Amino acid sequence: MANFYKLIPHTADFGIQLAANTLSGLYINSAKALMDLIIGIEDIRLLNECCITVEGIDSNDLLVRWLNELIYIFAVKKMLFSKFEIIALSNTKLTCKGFGEMFNDKKHDIKEEIKAVTYHGLNIENTDNRYTVTIILDV
């Protein structure tokens, strides 16, 4: 487990707590935590890049849609990411470059099969210029 997120117990699922100094940093850390839980980001090389754009109704919805899009890209396109570069971010739209490689079952071991990111209790908070969030994952 990487040191930028913390696993928390949750009935039937599990959650992660994240923090960052900026909102864009929170989106990046959440994506890295997701990839780390699925595969382990240290095992993902930077061989390909992909531009990803998602939209939501507010920053909380955008975060859920962002992470669920990454789950979709992994499930359908078999793409893994270990580095993220935000191109544009507003409360309702995120455009990001993801850097990584294609899933290879001879190299990568799936640590957790995450079905979706939930809205349960999700609320991005900004206190003293520190962004925090708790995310519950459906496994």
N, CA, C and O atoms as a MOPAC input file, in Angstrom:
PM7 MOZYME 1SCF
protein

 N      0.83700 1    -1.18000 1     0.00000 1
 C      0.00000 1     0.00000 1     0.00000 1
 C      0.88300 1     1.24600 1     0.00000 1
 O      1.82700 1     1.34700 1     0.78400 1
 N      0.57400 1     2.17700 1    -0.87300 1
 C      1.31800 1     3.41900 1    -0.96100 1
 C      1.00200 1     4.31100 1     0.24100 1
 O     -0.00300 1     4.10300 1     0.92200 1
 N      1.85100 1     5.29400 1     0.50000 1
 C      1.68500 1     6.11400 1     1.69700 1
 C      0.80300 1     7.34800 1     1.49300 1
 O      0.69600 1     8.16300 1     2.40900 1
 N      0.17300 1     7.51600 1     0.34300 1
 C     -0.64900 1     8.69600 1     0.10600 1
 C     -2.13800 1     8.43800 1     0.33900 1
 O     -2.95800 1     9.33500 1     0.14300 1
 N     -2.49000 1     7.22600 1     0.75400 1
 C     -3.87100 1     6.93700 1     1.12600 1
 C     -3.87500 1     5.94000 1     2.27700 1
 O     -2.87100 1     5.29100 1     2.56800 1
 N     -5.03600 1     5.83700 1     2.92400 1
 C     -5.17900 1     4.94100 1     4.07000 1
 C     -6.43700 1     4.10300 1     3.87200 1
 O     -7.50400 1     4.64600 1     3.58600 1
 N     -6.32100 1     2.79200 1     4.02200 1
 C     -7.48600 1     1.90800 1     3.96300 1
 C     -8.27600 1     2.03600 1     5.25500 1
 O     -7.71200 1     2.13500 1     6.34400 1
 N     -9.60800 1     2.03000 1     5.10800 1
 C    -10.46200 1     2.06900 1     6.29300 1
 C    -11.47700 1     0.93300 1     6.19900 1
 O    -11.91000 1     0.58900 1     5.09900 1
 N    -11.86300 1     0.34900 1     7.32600 1
 C    -12.84500 1    -0.74000 1     7.29000 1
 C    -14.23100 1    -0.21800 1     6.93100 1
 O    -14.60100 1     0.89800 1     7.29800 1
 N    -14.99300 1    -1.03800 1     6.21000 1
 C    -16.36500 1    -0.69800 1     5.87100 1
 C    -17.12200 1    -1.99600 1     5.63400 1
 O    -16.59100 1    -2.92500 1     5.02500 1
 N    -18.33900 1    -2.06300 1     6.10300 1
 C    -19.15000 1    -3.27400 1     5.97400 1
 C    -19.29400 1    -3.68400 1     4.52100 1
 O    -19.77800 1    -2.90300 1     3.70100 1
 N    -18.87800 1    -4.90600 1     4.19100 1
 C    -19.02200 1    -5.54100 1     2.87300 1
 C    -18.15000 1    -4.92800 1     1.77700 1
 O    -17.88700 1    -5.59400 1     0.77600 1
 N    -17.70800 1    -3.72500 1     1.92600 1
 C    -16.84600 1    -3.05900 1     0.94500 1
 C    -15.59100 1    -2.60600 1     1.69000 1
 O    -15.31800 1    -3.07300 1     2.79600 1
 N    -14.83800 1    -1.70900 1     1.08900 1
 C    -13.79800 1    -1.05000 1     1.86700 1
 C    -13.63700 1     0.37400 1     1.38100 1
 O    -14.08400 1     0.73300 1     0.29200 1
 N    -13.00000 1     1.16500 1     2.19600 1
 C    -12.86000 1     2.57500 1     1.87800 1
 C    -11.41900 1     3.01000 1     1.93900 1
 O    -10.55000 1     2.32000 1     2.47300 1
 N    -11.19200 1     4.18900 1     1.36900 1
 C     -9.87000 1     4.80400 1     1.43300 1
 C    -10.04200 1     6.26400 1     1.84200 1
 O    -11.01200 1     6.92000 1     1.46200 1
 N     -9.10700 1     6.74700 1     2.60500 1
 C     -9.05700 1     8.15900 1     2.97100 1
 C     -7.88000 1     8.77800 1     2.24600 1
 O     -6.78300 1     8.22100 1     2.21800 1
 N     -8.12600 1     9.94500 1     1.65700 1
 C     -7.09400 1    10.63100 1     0.88000 1
 C     -7.00500 1    12.08400 1     1.29600 1
 O     -7.96200 1    12.66300 1     1.80900 1
 N     -5.83700 1    12.66100 1     1.06500 1
 C     -5.64000 1    14.07800 1     1.31900 1
 C     -4.65300 1    14.62700 1     0.29700 1
 O     -3.81100 1    13.89800 1    -0.22700 1
 N     -4.76800 1    15.91800 1     0.02500 1
 C     -3.84100 1    16.60000 1    -0.88000 1
 C     -3.92200 1    18.09900 1    -0.61800 1
 O     -4.89200 1    18.58900 1    -0.04000 1
 N     -2.90200 1    18.81100 1    -1.04500 1
 C     -2.87300 1    20.26300 1    -0.85800 1
 C     -3.71700 1    21.00900 1    -1.87500 1
 O     -4.06300 1    22.17000 1    -1.65900 1
 N     -4.05600 1    20.35300 1    -2.99200 1
 C     -4.86900 1    20.97300 1    -4.02800 1
 C     -5.97200 1    20.00900 1    -4.44700 1
 O     -5.87800 1    18.80400 1    -4.21300 1
 N     -7.01400 1    20.55000 1    -5.06700 1
 C     -8.08800 1    19.70100 1    -5.56200 1
 C     -7.57900 1    18.78800 1    -6.67400 1
 O     -7.94700 1    17.61400 1    -6.72500 1
 N     -6.73900 1    19.31100 1    -7.56000 1
 C     -6.17900 1    18.46100 1    -8.61900 1
 C     -5.31800 1    17.35400 1    -8.01600 1
 O     -5.31900 1    16.23000 1    -8.51800 1
 N     -4.59400 1    17.65600 1    -6.95900 1
 C     -3.80500 1    16.64400 1    -6.27100 1
 C     -4.67700 1    15.55800 1    -5.67000 1
 O     -4.28500 1    14.39100 1    -5.64300 1
 N     -5.86000 1    15.93100 1    -5.18600 1
 C     -6.78900 1    14.95100 1    -4.62900 1
 C     -7.29500 1    14.00500 1    -5.72000 1
 O     -7.40900 1    12.80100 1    -5.49200 1
 N     -7.59700 1    14.54400 1    -6.89800 1
 C     -8.03300 1    13.70500 1    -8.01800 1
 C     -6.90500 1    12.76900 1    -8.45800 1
 O     -7.14600 1    11.59700 1    -8.74800 1
 N     -5.69600 1    13.28000 1    -8.50700 1
 C     -4.55100 1    12.44400 1    -8.88800 1
 C     -4.30800 1    11.35800 1    -7.84000 1
 O     -4.14200 1    10.18900 1    -8.18600 1
 N     -4.28800 1    11.73800 1    -6.56700 1
 C     -4.05400 1    10.74500 1    -5.51200 1
 C     -5.14000 1     9.67900 1    -5.47900 1
 O     -4.85500 1     8.51200 1    -5.20900 1
 N     -6.38500 1    10.06800 1    -5.75300 1
 C     -7.46300 1     9.07900 1    -5.75200 1
 C     -7.28200 1     8.08700 1    -6.89700 1
 O     -7.53200 1     6.89300 1    -6.72800 1
 N     -6.85000 1     8.57100 1    -8.05700 1
 C     -6.60900 1     7.68300 1    -9.19700 1
 C     -5.43200 1     6.75000 1    -8.92600 1
 O     -5.49300 1     5.56000 1    -9.23800 1
 N     -4.36800 1     7.28700 1    -8.35000 1
 C     -3.20800 1     6.45500 1    -8.02300 1
 C     -3.56000 1     5.41300 1    -6.96500 1
 O     -3.11000 1     4.27000 1    -7.05100 1
 N     -4.35700 1     5.79500 1    -5.97100 1
 C     -4.77600 1     4.84400 1    -4.93900 1
 C     -5.61000 1     3.72500 1    -5.55600 1
 O     -5.43200 1     2.55500 1    -5.21600 1
 N     -6.51500 1     4.08200 1    -6.45800 1
 C     -7.33300 1     3.07500 1    -7.13300 1
 C     -6.46200 1     2.08300 1    -7.89800 1
 O     -6.63900 1     0.87200 1    -7.76900 1
 N     -5.52800 1     2.59100 1    -8.68800 1
 C     -4.63800 1     1.71600 1    -9.46000 1
 C     -3.75600 1     0.87900 1    -8.53400 1
 O     -3.47500 1    -0.28500 1    -8.82000 1
 N     -3.32600 1     1.47300 1    -7.43300 1
 C     -2.49600 1     0.73600 1    -6.48600 1
 C     -3.27800 1    -0.40900 1    -5.85500 1
 O     -2.72700 1    -1.48800 1    -5.63500 1
 N     -4.54800 1    -0.18600 1    -5.56400 1
 C     -5.37400 1    -1.23900 1    -4.99000 1
 C     -5.64800 1    -2.35300 1    -5.99500 1
 O     -5.69400 1    -3.52500 1    -5.62200 1
 N     -5.82900 1    -1.99900 1    -7.26200 1
 C     -6.13400 1    -2.99800 1    -8.29100 1
 C     -4.89200 1    -3.82200 1    -8.62700 1
 O     -4.95600 1    -5.05100 1    -8.63600 1
 N     -3.76800 1    -3.16800 1    -8.90200 1
 C     -2.56200 1    -3.85100 1    -9.38300 1
 C     -1.34000 1    -3.58700 1    -8.51000 1
 O     -0.58000 1    -4.50600 1    -8.20400 1
 N     -1.15600 1    -2.36100 1    -8.12000 1
 C      0.08400 1    -1.93000 1    -7.47000 1
 C      0.80800 1    -1.01300 1    -8.44400 1
 O      1.35300 1    -1.48100 1    -9.44400 1
 N      0.82000 1     0.28400 1    -8.16700 1
 C      1.36300 1     1.22500 1    -9.15200 1
 C      2.84600 1     1.04100 1    -9.41700 1
 O      3.34000 1     1.45200 1   -10.46700 1
 N      3.56800 1     0.42900 1    -8.47900 1
 C      4.99800 1     0.21500 1    -8.71500 1
 C      5.23600 1    -0.78600 1    -9.84400 1
 O      6.33900 1    -0.84700 1   -10.38600 1
 N      4.22300 1    -1.57000 1   -10.20500 1
 C      4.35300 1    -2.56900 1   -11.27400 1
 C      3.87700 1    -2.06600 1   -12.63100 1
 O      3.84200 1    -2.83300 1   -13.59300 1
 N      3.50800 1    -0.78400 1   -12.72300 1
 C      2.97600 1    -0.23000 1   -13.97400 1
 C      4.01800 1     0.68600 1   -14.59900 1
 O      4.38300 1     1.71600 1   -14.03200 1
 N      4.49000 1     0.29200 1   -15.77900 1
 C      5.48200 1     1.10100 1   -16.49200 1
 C      4.79900 1     2.19600 1   -17.31500 1
 O      3.62400 1     2.07800 1   -17.66100 1
 N      5.53600 1     3.24700 1   -17.62200 1
 C      5.00800 1     4.38500 1   -18.37800 1
 C      5.29400 1     4.19900 1   -19.87000 1
 O      6.19300 1     4.83800 1   -20.41600 1
 N      4.53700 1     3.33400 1   -20.51800 1
 C      4.75700 1     3.01500 1   -21.92700 1
 C      3.76400 1     3.67800 1   -22.86100 1
 O      4.07900 1     3.91900 1   -24.02600 1
 N      2.57100 1     3.97600 1   -22.36900 1
 C      1.51100 1     4.55100 1   -23.20000 1
 C      0.89500 1     5.73600 1   -22.47300 1
 O      1.04500 1     5.89800 1   -21.26200 1
 N      0.19900 1     6.56100 1   -23.24800 1
 C     -0.55900 1     7.63700 1   -22.63200 1
 C     -1.94700 1     7.67100 1   -23.23200 1
 O     -2.16600 1     7.26800 1   -24.37500 1
 N     -2.89100 1     8.16800 1   -22.42600 1
 C     -4.29000 1     8.19900 1   -22.82300 1
 C     -4.90000 1     9.47900 1   -22.26400 1
 O     -4.67800 1     9.81400 1   -21.10000 1
 N     -5.66100 1    10.19200 1   -23.07700 1
 C     -6.35100 1    11.38400 1   -22.60200 1
 C     -7.75400 1    10.97900 1   -22.14800 1
 O     -8.47500 1    10.29600 1   -22.87500 1
 N     -8.12600 1    11.39500 1   -20.96600 1
 C     -9.40600 1    11.01800 1   -20.36400 1
 C    -10.14600 1    12.29800 1   -19.97400 1
 O     -9.58200 1    13.18200 1   -19.32900 1
 N    -11.41400 1    12.38300 1   -20.37300 1
 C    -12.25600 1    13.50900 1   -19.99300 1
 C    -13.53900 1    12.97700 1   -19.37500 1
 O    -14.18500 1    12.09000 1   -19.93400 1
 N    -13.90300 1    13.51700 1   -18.22700 1
 C    -15.15800 1    13.15100 1   -17.57200 1
 C    -15.86600 1    14.42300 1   -17.11800 1
 O    -15.24100 1    15.45100 1   -16.86200 1
 N    -17.19400 1    14.32000 1   -17.02700 1
 C    -18.00400 1    15.44200 1   -16.55500 1
 C    -18.92900 1    14.97200 1   -15.44800 1
 O    -19.35100 1    13.81500 1   -15.42100 1
 N    -19.24000 1    15.88200 1   -14.53600 1
 C    -20.14400 1    15.58100 1   -13.43200 1
 C    -20.94600 1    16.81100 1   -13.06900 1
 O    -20.75900 1    17.88000 1   -13.65000 1
 N    -21.84300 1    16.66000 1   -12.10400 1
 C    -22.68700 1    17.79300 1   -11.71900 1
 C    -22.03700 1    18.68600 1   -10.66000 1
 O    -22.40500 1    19.85200 1   -10.51100 1
 N    -21.06600 1    18.12800 1    -9.92400 1
 C    -20.29800 1    18.90300 1    -8.94500 1
 C    -18.98800 1    18.14900 1    -8.69300 1
 O    -18.75200 1    17.10500 1    -9.30100 1
 N    -18.15100 1    18.65800 1    -7.81800 1
 C    -16.83000 1    18.04300 1    -7.61900 1
 C    -16.91900 1    16.64300 1    -7.03200 1
 O    -16.08900 1    15.79500 1    -7.35900 1
 N    -17.89900 1    16.37200 1    -6.17600 1
 C    -18.06500 1    15.01700 1    -5.62200 1
 C    -18.47900 1    14.03400 1    -6.71400 1
 O    -17.90000 1    12.95400 1    -6.83700 1
 N    -19.47700 1    14.40900 1    -7.50100 1
 C    -19.93300 1    13.55800 1    -8.60500 1
 C    -18.80400 1    13.35400 1    -9.61200 1
 O    -18.62000 1    12.25400 1   -10.13100 1
 N    -18.05300 1    14.41200 1    -9.88200 1
 C    -16.93800 1    14.32800 1   -10.81800 1
 C    -15.88400 1    13.32000 1   -10.33100 1
 O    -15.34500 1    12.55600 1   -11.13200 1
 N    -15.59500 1    13.31700 1    -9.04900 1
 C    -14.62000 1    12.37000 1    -8.49600 1
 C    -15.09000 1    10.92600 1    -8.67500 1
 O    -14.30600 1    10.06200 1    -9.06900 1
 N    -16.35800 1    10.66400 1    -8.39000 1
 C    -16.90000 1     9.31100 1    -8.56300 1
 C    -16.85200 1     8.91200 1   -10.03500 1
 O    -16.43800 1     7.79800 1   -10.35600 1
 N    -17.26300 1     9.79400 1   -10.92200 1
 C    -17.26100 1     9.48600 1   -12.35700 1
 C    -15.82800 1     9.27800 1   -12.87600 1
 O    -15.59600 1     8.41600 1   -13.72400 1
 N    -14.88600 1    10.05100 1   -12.37700 1
 C    -13.47900 1     9.93700 1   -12.75000 1
 C    -12.94200 1     8.54800 1   -12.39900 1
 O    -12.35100 1     7.87100 1   -13.24000 1
 N    -13.14900 1     8.14000 1   -11.16800 1
 C    -12.64200 1     6.84100 1   -10.73800 1
 C    -13.37800 1     5.69000 1   -11.41900 1
 O    -12.76600 1     4.68200 1   -11.77300 1
 N    -14.68300 1     5.83600 1   -11.60300 1
 C    -15.42800 1     4.79500 1   -12.31800 1
 C    -15.00700 1     4.70600 1   -13.78200 1
 O    -15.05400 1     3.62600 1   -14.37200 1
 N    -14.60100 1     5.81500 1   -14.36900 1
 C    -14.08400 1     5.78600 1   -15.74600 1
 C    -12.76400 1     5.01400 1   -15.79500 1
 O    -12.52500 1     4.26200 1   -16.73900 1
 N    -11.92100 1     5.19000 1   -14.80300 1
 C    -10.67200 1     4.43000 1   -14.74600 1
 C    -10.93000 1     2.93700 1   -14.57900 1
 O    -10.23600 1     2.11300 1   -15.17500 1
 N    -11.92500 1     2.59000 1   -13.76900 1
 C    -12.30900 1     1.18000 1   -13.61900 1
 C    -12.79900 1     0.64400 1   -14.96100 1
 O    -12.44300 1    -0.46800 1   -15.35000 1
 N    -13.61200 1     1.42500 1   -15.67000 1
 C    -14.12100 1     1.02400 1   -16.98800 1
 C    -12.97300 1     0.82900 1   -17.98200 1
 O    -12.93800 1    -0.17200 1   -18.69800 1
 N    -12.04600 1     1.77100 1   -18.02800 1
 C    -10.91100 1     1.67100 1   -18.96300 1
 C    -10.09400 1     0.41600 1   -18.67300 1
 O     -9.64200 1    -0.26000 1   -19.59700 1
 N     -9.90700 1     0.10700 1   -17.40700 1
 C     -9.18300 1    -1.12100 1   -17.06600 1
 C     -9.97700 1    -2.35700 1   -17.47600 1
 O     -9.41900 1    -3.28300 1   -18.06400 1
 N    -11.26800 1    -2.38100 1   -17.17300 1
 C    -12.09600 1    -3.55200 1   -17.45500 1
 C    -12.26400 1    -3.80400 1   -18.95200 1
 O    -12.24700 1    -4.95400 1   -19.39000 1
 N    -12.42200 1    -2.75100 1   -19.73100 1
 C    -12.73000 1    -2.90100 1   -21.15300 1
 C    -11.48400 1    -2.80000 1   -22.03600 1
 O    -11.29700 1    -3.60700 1   -22.94600 1
 N    -10.65100 1    -1.82500 1   -21.76800 1
 C     -9.48000 1    -1.58300 1   -22.62700 1
 C     -8.19700 1    -2.19800 1   -22.07400 1
 O     -7.16700 1    -2.21300 1   -22.74800 1
 N     -8.26500 1    -2.70800 1   -20.83800 1
 C     -7.12300 1    -3.35500 1   -20.17800 1
 C     -5.93000 1    -2.42400 1   -19.98600 1
 O     -4.78000 1    -2.86400 1   -19.99000 1
 N     -6.21200 1    -1.14000 1   -19.81800 1
 C     -5.15800 1    -0.14600 1   -19.62800 1
 C     -4.99300 1     0.16800 1   -18.14700 1
 O     -5.97300 1     0.36800 1   -17.43000 1
 N     -3.74500 1     0.20800 1   -17.69700 1
 C     -3.37400 1     0.55100 1   -16.32400 1
 C     -2.58900 1     1.85700 1   -16.33200 1
 O     -1.86400 1     2.14800 1   -17.28300 1
 N     -2.73500 1     2.63400 1   -15.27800 1
 C     -2.01900 1     3.90500 1   -15.18200 1
 C     -1.28800 1     4.00700 1   -13.85000 1
 O     -1.75700 1     3.51100 1   -12.82600 1
 N     -0.12400 1     4.66400 1   -13.88500 1
 C      0.59600 1     4.91700 1   -12.64000 1
 C      0.98400 1     6.38800 1   -12.48900 1
 O      1.51300 1     6.79500 1   -11.45400 1
 N      0.71900 1     7.17300 1   -13.52100 1
 C      1.02000 1     8.60700 1   -13.47200 1
 C     -0.12900 1     9.35100 1   -14.13200 1
 O     -0.69100 1     8.89500 1   -15.12700 1
 N     -0.47000 1    10.50300 1   -13.56400 1
 C     -1.57600 1    11.30500 1   -14.07700 1
 C     -1.16100 1    12.76200 1   -14.13900 1
 O     -0.48000 1    13.26600 1   -13.24500 1
 N     -1.57700 1    13.43500 1   -15.20500 1
 C     -1.27100 1    14.84600 1   -15.40900 1
 C     -2.57700 1    15.55400 1   -15.75500 1
 O     -3.14100 1    15.31900 1   -16.82300 1
 N     -3.05400 1    16.40300 1   -14.87900 1
 C     -4.32100 1    17.08400 1   -15.13200 1
 C     -4.09700 1    18.23300 1   -16.10300 1
 O     -3.24500 1    19.09600 1   -15.89200 1
 N     -4.88700 1    18.21900 1   -17.17500 1
 C     -4.82600 1    19.25800 1   -18.20500 1
 C     -5.76100 1    20.40600 1   -17.83500 1
 O     -5.38400 1    21.57400 1   -17.92400 1
 N     -6.98700 1    20.06600 1   -17.41900 1
 C     -7.98200 1    21.07300 1   -17.03600 1
 C     -8.89200 1    20.47900 1   -15.96400 1
 O     -9.24100 1    19.30000 1   -16.01700 1
 N     -9.27200 1    21.31200 1   -14.98700 1
 C    -10.15600 1    20.86500 1   -13.92000 1
 C    -11.06200 1    22.00600 1   -13.49200 1
 O    -10.60200 1    23.10100 1   -13.16800 1
 N    -12.37200 1    21.72400 1   -13.49800 1
 C    -13.35400 1    22.63500 1   -12.91000 1
 C    -14.20700 1    21.80000 1   -11.96600 1
 O    -13.93300 1    20.61400 1   -11.78200 1
 N    -15.22000 1    22.38200 1   -11.37200 1
 C    -16.08800 1    21.60900 1   -10.48600 1
 C    -16.91400 1    20.57200 1   -11.23700 1
 O    -17.45100 1    19.64800 1   -10.62500 1
 N    -17.02300 1    20.71600 1   -12.57200 1
 C    -17.88000 1    19.81700 1   -13.33700 1
 C    -17.17500 1    19.07900 1   -14.47300 1
 O    -17.80200 1    18.25800 1   -15.14200 1
 N    -15.89400 1    19.34600 1   -14.70800 1
 C    -15.20000 1    18.69000 1   -15.81700 1
 C    -13.72400 1    18.49400 1   -15.50100 1
 O    -13.06200 1    19.37000 1   -14.94500 1
 N    -13.22700 1    17.31000 1   -15.87500 1
 C    -11.82400 1    16.95700 1   -15.67200 1
 C    -11.27000 1    16.40100 1   -16.97500 1
 O    -11.85800 1    15.50400 1   -17.58000 1
 N    -10.13900 1    16.93700 1   -17.39900 1
 C     -9.39900 1    16.37900 1   -18.53000 1
 C     -8.00100 1    16.06400 1   -18.02000 1
 O     -7.32500 1    16.91600 1   -17.44300 1
 N     -7.58200 1    14.83100 1   -18.24200 1
 C     -6.33000 1    14.34900 1   -17.66100 1
 C     -5.62700 1    13.41600 1   -18.63600 1
 O     -6.27200 1    12.69800 1   -19.40000 1
 N     -4.30800 1    13.43300 1   -18.60200 1
 C     -3.51200 1    12.43700 1   -19.30700 1
 C     -3.12500 1    11.36600 1   -18.29900 1
 O     -2.63500 1    11.65800 1   -17.20800 1
 N     -3.35800 1    10.11700 1   -18.69300 1
 C     -2.92900 1     8.99400 1   -17.87800 1
 C     -1.77300 1     8.30000 1   -18.57500 1
 O     -1.81200 1     8.09000 1   -19.78800 1
 N     -0.75300 1     7.94400 1   -17.82300 1
 C      0.42300 1     7.27400 1   -18.37500 1
 C      0.54400 1     5.89600 1   -17.73900 1
 O      0.45700 1     5.75000 1   -16.52000 1
 N      0.74700 1     4.89000 1   -18.58200 1
 C      0.86100 1     3.54300 1   -18.04700 1
 C      1.10700 1     2.52000 1   -19.13800 1
 O      1.80600 1     2.78000 1   -20.11700 1
 N      0.51600 1     1.35000 1   -18.94600 1
 C      0.71900 1     0.26200 1   -19.90200 1
 C     -0.50400 1    -0.63400 1   -19.93800 1
 O     -1.40200 1    -0.52600 1   -19.10200 1
 N     -0.52200 1    -1.51700 1   -20.91800 1
 C     -1.59200 1    -2.48900 1   -21.05100 1
 C     -1.41000 1    -3.59100 1   -19.99600 1
 O     -0.28700 1    -3.97000 1   -19.66300 1
 N     -2.52300 1    -4.08900 1   -19.48700 1
 C     -2.50000 1    -5.18200 1   -18.53100 1
 C     -1.91400 1    -6.42300 1   -19.19300 1
 O     -2.25600 1    -6.76200 1   -20.32600 1
 N     -1.02200 1    -7.09500 1   -18.46300 1
 C     -0.39500 1    -8.31800 1   -18.93900 1
 C     -0.50900 1    -9.34700 1   -17.81400 1
 O      0.12900 1    -9.20800 1   -16.77000 1
 N     -1.33000 1   -10.38300 1   -18.03500 1
 C     -1.56000 1   -11.33300 1   -16.95600 1
 C     -0.32400 1   -12.14200 1   -16.57200 1
 O     -0.30800 1   -12.79400 1   -15.52800 1
 N      0.71000 1   -12.10200 1   -17.41300 1
 C      1.96500 1   -12.77000 1   -17.06500 1
 C      2.81700 1   -11.89500 1   -16.13000 1
 O      3.68700 1   -12.39500 1   -15.41800 1
 N      2.55200 1   -10.59500 1   -16.14800 1
 C      3.32900 1    -9.65500 1   -15.34100 1
 C      2.53600 1    -9.10300 1   -14.15600 1
 O      3.07700 1    -8.95900 1   -13.06000 1
 N      1.27400 1    -8.79900 1   -14.37000 1
 C      0.46100 1    -8.13300 1   -13.36200 1
 C     -0.45400 1    -9.11700 1   -12.64000 1
 O     -1.11000 1    -9.95300 1   -13.26200 1
 N     -0.48300 1    -9.00100 1   -11.33700 1
 C     -1.42200 1    -9.75900 1   -10.52000 1
 C     -2.48900 1    -8.80300 1   -10.01000 1
 O     -2.17200 1    -7.76900 1    -9.42100 1
 N     -3.74000 1    -9.14400 1   -10.23200 1
 C     -4.82400 1    -8.31200 1    -9.72900 1
 C     -4.93300 1    -8.54100 1    -8.22400 1
 O     -5.15100 1    -9.66000 1    -7.76100 1
 N     -4.77600 1    -7.44400 1    -7.47000 1
 C     -4.83900 1    -7.51900 1    -6.01100 1
 C     -6.28500 1    -7.44200 1    -5.52200 1
 O     -6.68900 1    -8.19700 1    -4.63700 1
 N     -7.05700 1    -6.53000 1    -6.10100 1
 C     -8.46200 1    -6.33800 1    -5.72600 1
 C     -9.27300 1    -6.12500 1    -6.98700 1
 O     -8.86800 1    -5.37500 1    -7.87600 1
 N    -10.40800 1    -6.77800 1    -7.06300 1
 C    -11.33500 1    -6.53600 1    -8.16900 1
 C    -12.35800 1    -5.51900 1    -7.68300 1
 O    -13.27100 1    -5.85100 1    -6.92600 1
 N    -12.19700 1    -4.29900 1    -8.12000 1
 C    -13.07900 1    -3.22100 1    -7.69600 1
 C    -14.15900 1    -3.04700 1    -8.75600 1
 O    -13.86600 1    -2.81600 1    -9.92900 1
 N    -15.41400 1    -3.16300 1    -8.32200 1
 C    -16.54500 1    -3.06100 1    -9.24800 1
 C    -16.90100 1    -1.60600 1    -9.54200 1
 O    -17.17300 1    -1.23900 1   -10.68500 1
 N    -16.89600 1    -0.79100 1    -8.49600 1
 C    -17.32000 1     0.60500 1    -8.67400 1
 C    -16.93100 1     1.43500 1    -7.46100 1
 O    -16.63400 1     0.91800 1    -6.38400 1
 N    -16.94500 1     2.73000 1    -7.67900 1
 C    -16.79100 1     3.70600 1    -6.60900 1
 C    -18.19800 1     4.17500 1    -6.26300 1
 O    -18.99500 1     4.46600 1    -7.15600 1
 N    -18.50400 1     4.24900 1    -4.97900 1
 C    -19.86100 1     4.61300 1    -4.57000 1
 C    -19.93000 1     6.08600 1    -4.14800 1
 O    -18.91200 1     6.75000 1    -3.94900 1
 N    -21.15600 1     6.56200 1    -4.02200 1
 C    -21.39700 1     7.92400 1    -3.53400 1
 C    -21.57900 1     7.93000 1    -2.01400 1
 O    -21.70500 1     8.99300 1    -1.40600 1
 N    -21.59200 1     6.75800 1    -1.40900 1
 C    -21.88100 1     6.62600 1     0.01900 1
 C    -20.93000 1     7.48100 1     0.86600 1
 O    -19.72700 1     7.22600 1     0.91300 1
 N    -21.47500 1     8.47500 1     1.51800 1
 C    -20.71100 1     9.30400 1     2.43700 1
 C    -19.62500 1    10.15200 1     1.80200 1
 O    -18.82900 1    10.76100 1     2.51600 1
 N    -19.57200 1    10.20700 1     0.47800 1
 C    -18.49500 1    10.92800 1    -0.19600 1
 C    -18.72400 1    12.43400 1    -0.09900 1
 O    -19.78600 1    12.93400 1    -0.46700 1
 N    -17.73100 1    13.14000 1     0.39200 1
 C    -17.79900 1    14.59300 1     0.47900 1
 C    -16.38000 1    15.13800 1     0.51500 1
 O    -15.64900 1    14.92700 1     1.48200 1
 N    -15.99800 1    15.83800 1    -0.54100 1
 C    -14.67700 1    16.47800 1    -0.57300 1
 C    -14.71500 1    17.67600 1     0.37000 1
 O    -15.59000 1    18.53600 1     0.26400 1
 N    -13.76800 1    17.72200 1     1.28300 1
 C    -13.69600 1    18.82500 1     2.23200 1
 C    -12.40700 1    19.60600 1     2.03300 1
 O    -11.36000 1    19.04000 1     1.72000 1
 N    -12.50300 1    20.91700 1     2.22100 1
 C    -11.34100 1    21.79800 1     2.13000 1
 C    -11.22500 1    22.53800 1     3.45100 1
 O    -12.01300 1    23.43800 1     3.74000 1
 N    -10.24000 1    22.15600 1     4.25000 1
 C    -10.00900 1    22.78100 1     5.54100 1
 C     -8.56500 1    23.25100 1     5.59400 1
 O     -7.63700 1    22.45900 1     5.43400 1
 N     -8.38400 1    24.54100 1     5.82000 1
 C     -7.03900 1    25.11900 1     5.91000 1
 C     -6.19400 1    24.76100 1     4.68800 1
 O     -5.03700 1    24.36500 1     4.82600 1
 N     -6.77300 1    24.90100 1     3.48800 1
 C     -6.10200 1    24.61300 1     2.21700 1
 C     -5.59200 1    23.17500 1     2.12900 1
 O     -4.56100 1    22.91500 1     1.50900 1
 N     -6.30400 1    22.26100 1     2.73800 1
 C     -6.00900 1    20.82900 1     2.66300 1
 C     -7.30100 1    20.12900 1     2.25900 1
 O     -8.31000 1    20.21400 1     2.95800 1
 N     -7.25900 1    19.44100 1     1.12900 1
 C     -8.42800 1    18.72600 1     0.62200 1
 C     -8.39800 1    17.29100 1     1.12900 1
 O     -7.36600 1    16.62200 1     1.06600 1
 N     -9.53400 1    16.82500 1     1.63300 1
 C     -9.63900 1    15.45100 1     2.11900 1
 C    -10.93200 1    14.82600 1     1.59700 1
 O    -11.90100 1    15.52200 1     1.29400 1
 N    -10.92100 1    13.49700 1     1.50100 1
 C    -12.12200 1    12.76400 1     1.09200 1
 C    -11.99900 1    11.32700 1     1.56100 1
 O    -10.90200 1    10.77700 1     1.65200 1
 N    -13.14400 1    10.72800 1     1.85600 1
 C    -13.22800 1     9.29000 1     2.11200 1
 C    -14.05600 1     8.69100 1     0.98600 1
 O    -15.15100 1     9.16700 1     0.68500 1
 N    -13.52300 1     7.64100 1     0.36600 1
 C    -14.16400 1     7.00800 1    -0.78100 1
 C    -14.46300 1     5.56200 1    -0.42300 1
 O    -13.58200 1     4.83700 1     0.04000 1
 N    -15.70900 1     5.14100 1    -0.63700 1
 C    -16.09800 1     3.74300 1    -0.41500 1
 C    -16.13100 1     3.02700 1    -1.75700 1
 O    -16.76000 1     3.48600 1    -2.71000 1
 N    -15.43900 1     1.88900 1    -1.81200 1
 C    -15.31000 1     1.10300 1    -3.04200 1
 C    -16.12800 1    -0.17100 1    -2.93900 1
 O    -16.09100 1    -0.86900 1    -1.92500 1
 N    -16.86500 1    -0.46500 1    -3.99800 1
 C    -17.63200 1    -1.70200 1    -4.08600 1
 C    -16.72600 1    -2.77300 1    -4.67100 1
 O    -16.28700 1    -2.66600 1    -5.81600 1
 N    -16.44800 1    -3.80900 1    -3.88400 1
 C    -15.54600 1    -4.87900 1    -4.34600 1
 C    -16.28400 1    -6.18000 1    -4.57000 1
 O    -15.67500 1    -7.17700 1    -4.95800 1

